[in-house]
Every structure is written in structure tokens, then in C-alpha cells.
């Protein structure tokens, strides 16, 4: 996994996951208008804090919400 950060303030900007080589993930806080990008699912639901709850009907996915290359392994297991 490769993560990028702002050189001035250290804010996370993006990350690249070798298990998903065709995708680049940008952090929602990096956008000027994040409300334009509605979530499609809640990933890593099995690892949420006990008091976290969302009042929507989006899918709750236990781990990754995307199919990853199994040869790369799971970053959460490292």
C-alpha cells in the first residue's frame, strides 16, 4: 500500500493498494465538495467500534467491499 500526504500539513490525500491495481483512492476530505460523492457501502463493518451505527440502508461489508488480488494478501492481516 502506498499513501500520499500533504507536504505542508500532513493531511492524507490518497492511497494505492497493490491488491486493486486499477484503482487510486482519494480521501473524501480532500475534495472541495465531498457531498457530491455519496457512499455506496460500509466496508470493514466487522471491525467498527461498538458504538458506531449509521441510519441508512447501505450494504455492510465485513471486510473489503472490492475484490482484491489474493496473491497480494490482506493489509489488515500484516
Backbone as ProteinMPNN parsed JSONL, in Angstrom:
{"seq_chain_A": "XXXXXXXXXXXXXXXXXXXXXXXXXXXXXXXXXXXXXXXXXXXXXXXXXXXXXXXXXXXXXXXXXXXXXXXXXXXXXX", "coords_chain_A": {"N_chain_A": [[0.845, -1.157, 0.0], [0.557, 2.208, -0.787], [0.715, 5.407, 0.453], [-0.215, 8.847, 0.233], [0.586, 12.161, 1.322], [-0.077, 15.564, 2.343], [2.538, 17.822, 1.943], [2.771, 20.129, 3.435], [0.936, 20.143, 5.645], [0.489, 17.526, 6.403], [-1.856, 16.131, 5.963], [-3.75, 13.336, 4.92], [-3.924, 12.335, 1.55], [-4.253, 10.467, -0.607], [-4.378, 6.94, -1.482], [-2.82, 3.991, -2.766], [-3.524, 0.705, -3.436], [-1.951, -2.311, -3.793], [-3.377, -4.623, -4.207], [-5.553, -3.86, -5.624], [-4.983, -2.935, -8.409], [-5.919, -1.256, -10.467], [-7.044, 0.958, -9.375], [-7.164, 4.109, -7.658], [-7.369, 5.606, -4.583], [-8.88, 8.419, -3.278], [-8.957, 10.552, -0.465], [-11.969, 11.543, 1.109], [-12.103, 13.991, 2.423], [-10.37, 15.561, 1.023], [-11.603, 16.702, -1.141], [-13.254, 19.597, -2.567], [-16.028, 19.691, -2.557], [-17.319, 17.413, -0.972], [-19.842, 16.355, -0.561], [-20.891, 15.646, -2.965], [-20.237, 13.058, -3.479], [-21.644, 10.41, -2.684], [-21.686, 7.703, -0.316], [-21.381, 4.172, -1.127], [-21.356, 1.821, 0.221], [-20.616, 0.335, 3.444], [-17.568, -0.489, 4.369], [-15.443, -2.916, 6.054], [-17.105, -3.431, 8.203], [-17.261, -5.344, 10.226], [-15.214, -4.622, 11.885], [-15.848, -2.288, 13.13], [-16.219, 0.203, 15.711], [-17.937, -0.52, 18.77], [-19.989, 1.336, 19.352], [-20.617, 2.585, 16.989], [-22.993, 3.39, 14.584], [-25.031, 3.581, 11.723], [-27.716, 5.265, 10.234], [-28.766, 4.278, 7.731], [-29.462, 2.395, 4.715], [-27.401, 1.169, 3.41], [-25.216, -1.38, 2.083], [-23.543, -3.458, 4.476], [-20.386, -4.411, 4.698], [-18.273, -6.969, 5.672], [-15.417, -7.012, 5.43], [-13.15, -5.937, 3.009], [-14.794, -4.036, 0.476], [-14.42, -4.404, -2.134], [-13.276, -6.663, -4.662], [-10.165, -8.079, -4.225], [-6.782, -8.741, -5.352], [-5.853, -11.891, -4.478], [-3.256, -12.856, -4.232], [-1.683, -10.831, -3.301], [-2.329, -10.465, -0.671], [-3.929, -9.512, 2.456], [-3.959, -6.299, 3.691], [-4.814, -5.74, 6.305], [-4.119, -7.964, 7.709], [-1.442, -7.905, 8.083]], "CA_chain_A": [[0.0, 0.0, 0.0], [1.295, 3.462, -0.868], [-0.121, 6.527, 0.893], [0.344, 10.168, -0.027], [0.219, 13.159, 2.323], [0.27, 16.95, 2.054], [3.866, 18.152, 2.466], [2.677, 21.268, 4.347], [0.194, 19.894, 6.891], [0.461, 16.106, 6.721], [-3.159, 15.542, 5.697], [-3.788, 12.232, 3.961], [-4.511, 12.723, 0.264], [-4.677, 9.317, -1.407], [-3.594, 5.72, -1.331], [-2.84, 2.99, -3.823], [-3.486, -0.636, -2.854], [-1.464, -3.228, -4.821], [-4.404, -5.637, -4.442], [-6.535, -3.259, -6.536], [-4.037, -2.157, -9.214], [-6.556, -0.331, -11.407], [-7.763, 1.98, -8.612], [-6.497, 5.051, -6.78], [-8.375, 6.079, -3.634], [-8.674, 9.765, -2.755], [-9.713, 10.751, 0.764], [-13.141, 12.402, 0.887], [-11.813, 15.32, 2.944], [-9.513, 16.257, 0.072], [-12.45, 17.338, -2.147], [-13.902, 20.861, -2.222], [-17.455, 19.435, -2.361], [-17.443, 15.972, -0.732], [-21.25, 15.934, -0.585], [-21.198, 15.143, -4.306], [-19.816, 11.669, -3.574], [-22.364, 9.627, -1.672], [-21.129, 6.359, -0.126], [-22.097, 3.057, -1.742], [-21.356, 0.708, 1.174], [-19.769, 0.496, 4.623], [-16.582, -1.571, 4.382], [-14.853, -3.263, 7.337], [-18.162, -3.311, 9.211], [-16.954, -6.245, 11.344], [-14.172, -4.027, 12.723], [-16.297, -0.981, 13.626], [-16.334, 0.359, 17.158], [-19.265, -0.994, 19.193], [-20.989, 2.399, 19.412], [-20.844, 3.146, 15.649], [-24.201, 2.939, 13.895], [-25.472, 4.504, 10.689], [-29.139, 5.116, 9.969], [-29.056, 4.143, 6.305], [-29.66, 1.011, 4.283], [-26.293, 0.751, 2.557], [-24.654, -2.684, 2.465], [-22.496, -3.528, 5.486], [-19.472, -5.436, 4.217], [-17.394, -7.339, 6.775], [-14.029, -6.63, 5.159], [-13.097, -5.089, 1.819], [-16.004, -4.006, -0.343], [-13.975, -4.653, -3.509], [-12.499, -7.897, -4.825], [-8.742, -7.792, -4.311], [-5.904, -9.807, -5.83], [-5.5, -12.676, -3.293], [-1.815, -13.079, -4.184], [-1.063, -9.69, -2.598], [-2.633, -10.58, 0.76], [-4.809, -8.518, 3.037], [-3.176, -5.387, 4.53], [-5.255, -5.795, 7.703], [-3.518, -9.139, 8.32], [0.017, -7.727, 8.167]], "C_chain_A": [[0.898, 1.228, 0.0], [0.342, 4.583, -0.498], [0.582, 7.838, 0.575], [-0.223, 11.158, 0.993], [0.624, 14.546, 1.845], [1.615, 17.26, 2.706], [3.81, 19.292, 3.483], [2.037, 20.911, 5.688], [0.11, 18.421, 7.296], [-0.868, 15.417, 6.484], [-3.05, 14.427, 4.667], [-4.495, 12.681, 2.687], [-5.062, 11.508, -0.466], [-3.894, 8.084, -1.001], [-3.83, 4.788, -2.506], [-2.65, 1.642, -3.152], [-3.072, -1.599, -3.96], [-2.469, -4.332, -5.129], [-5.511, -5.162, -5.358], [-5.775, -2.359, -7.504], [-4.648, -1.145, -10.169], [-7.212, 0.859, -10.693], [-6.825, 2.837, -7.768], [-7.584, 5.625, -5.881], [-7.99, 7.445, -3.096], [-9.518, 9.924, -1.492], [-10.811, 11.788, 0.533], [-12.885, 13.835, 1.37], [-10.943, 16.163, 2.032], [-10.33, 17.038, -0.961], [-13.042, 18.654, -1.652], [-15.387, 20.657, -1.901], [-17.69, 17.94, -2.135], [-18.879, 15.47, -0.752], [-21.677, 15.402, -1.955], [-20.917, 13.646, -4.451], [-20.443, 10.846, -2.453], [-21.741, 8.238, -1.527], [-22.001, 5.3, -0.777], [-22.199, 1.863, -0.814], [-20.503, 1.107, 2.374], [-18.838, -0.71, 4.685], [-16.006, -1.745, 5.787], [-15.855, -3.129, 8.483], [-17.876, -4.19, 10.427], [-15.932, -5.65, 12.311], [-14.594, -2.682, 13.315], [-16.307, -0.96, 15.154], [-17.762, 0.014, 17.587], [-20.348, 0.077, 19.175], [-21.279, 3.037, 18.052], [-22.098, 2.534, 15.04], [-24.585, 4.013, 12.879], [-26.923, 4.221, 10.37], [-29.46, 5.094, 8.483], [-29.206, 2.665, 5.97], [-28.579, 0.55, 3.321], [-25.783, -0.614, 3.014], [-23.565, -2.536, 3.515], [-21.608, -4.711, 5.121], [-18.443, -5.71, 5.311], [-15.958, -6.896, 6.608], [-14.007, -5.661, 3.984], [-14.416, -5.144, 1.067], [-15.687, -4.295, -1.807], [-13.192, -5.957, -3.547], [-11.04, -7.533, -5.062], [-7.989, -8.986, -4.878], [-5.453, -10.615, -4.61], [-3.999, -12.936, -3.15], [-1.092, -11.988, -3.384], [-1.264, -9.811, -1.091], [-3.516, -9.435, 1.22], [-4.003, -7.596, 3.953], [-3.573, -5.45, 6.007], [-4.632, -6.984, 8.442], [-2.005, -9.003, 8.493], [0.433, -7.191, 9.508]], "O_chain_A": [[1.895, 1.27, 0.721], [-0.736, 4.695, -1.083], [1.808, 7.934, 0.638], [-1.352, 11.014, 1.462], [1.548, 14.692, 1.045], [1.807, 16.991, 3.892], [4.711, 19.414, 4.314], [2.525, 21.319, 6.742], [-0.296, 18.11, 8.415], [-1.0, 14.228, 6.775], [-2.345, 14.558, 3.667], [-5.539, 13.329, 2.744], [-6.214, 11.515, -0.898], [-2.896, 8.159, -0.285], [-4.884, 4.798, -3.142], [-1.71, 1.46, -2.379], [-3.767, -1.701, -4.971], [-2.419, -4.92, -6.209], [-6.323, -5.963, -5.822], [-5.907, -1.137, -7.431], [-3.944, -0.251, -10.639], [-7.866, 1.68, -11.338], [-5.827, 2.352, -7.234], [-8.614, 6.084, -6.374], [-6.911, 7.617, -2.529], [-10.666, 9.48, -1.453], [-10.6, 12.787, -0.156], [-13.399, 14.786, 0.782], [-10.797, 17.365, 2.255], [-9.799, 17.949, -1.596], [-13.302, 18.812, -0.459], [-15.943, 21.371, -1.065], [-18.211, 17.265, -3.023], [-19.11, 14.276, -0.943], [-22.727, 14.77, -2.072], [-21.318, 13.034, -5.441], [-19.831, 10.623, -1.408], [-21.31, 7.655, -2.522], [-23.203, 5.494, -0.96], [-23.031, 0.981, -1.026], [-19.764, 2.09, 2.326], [-19.264, -1.817, 5.014], [-16.075, -0.833, 6.611], [-15.488, -2.757, 9.597], [-18.218, -3.815, 11.549], [-15.801, -6.126, 13.438], [-13.777, -2.005, 13.94], [-16.395, -2.007, 15.797], [-18.701, 0.242, 16.825], [-21.522, -0.249, 18.997], [-22.109, 3.943, 17.968], [-22.244, 1.313, 14.987], [-24.472, 5.208, 13.153], [-27.32, 3.063, 10.248], [-30.341, 5.825, 8.03], [-29.089, 1.801, 6.839], [-28.803, -0.351, 2.512], [-25.902, -0.966, 4.188], [-22.759, -1.607, 3.458], [-22.022, -5.866, 5.221], [-17.813, -4.781, 5.819], [-15.341, -6.444, 7.572], [-14.753, -4.683, 3.963], [-15.074, -6.183, 1.03], [-16.597, -4.417, -2.627], [-12.524, -6.315, -2.577], [-10.717, -6.777, -5.978], [-8.498, -10.107, -4.882], [-4.73, -10.077, -3.771], [-3.527, -13.21, -2.047], [-0.005, -12.22, -2.855], [-0.45, -9.308, -0.317], [-3.809, -8.511, 0.462], [-3.41, -8.079, 4.917], [-2.728, -5.23, 6.874], [-4.621, -7.006, 9.672], [-1.362, -9.918, 9.008], [1.622, -6.983, 9.748]]}, "name": "protein", "num_of_chains": 1, "seq": "XXXXXXXXXXXXXXXXXXXXXXXXXXXXXXXXXXXXXXXXXXXXXXXXXXXXXXXXXXXXXXXXXXXXXXXXXXXXXX"}
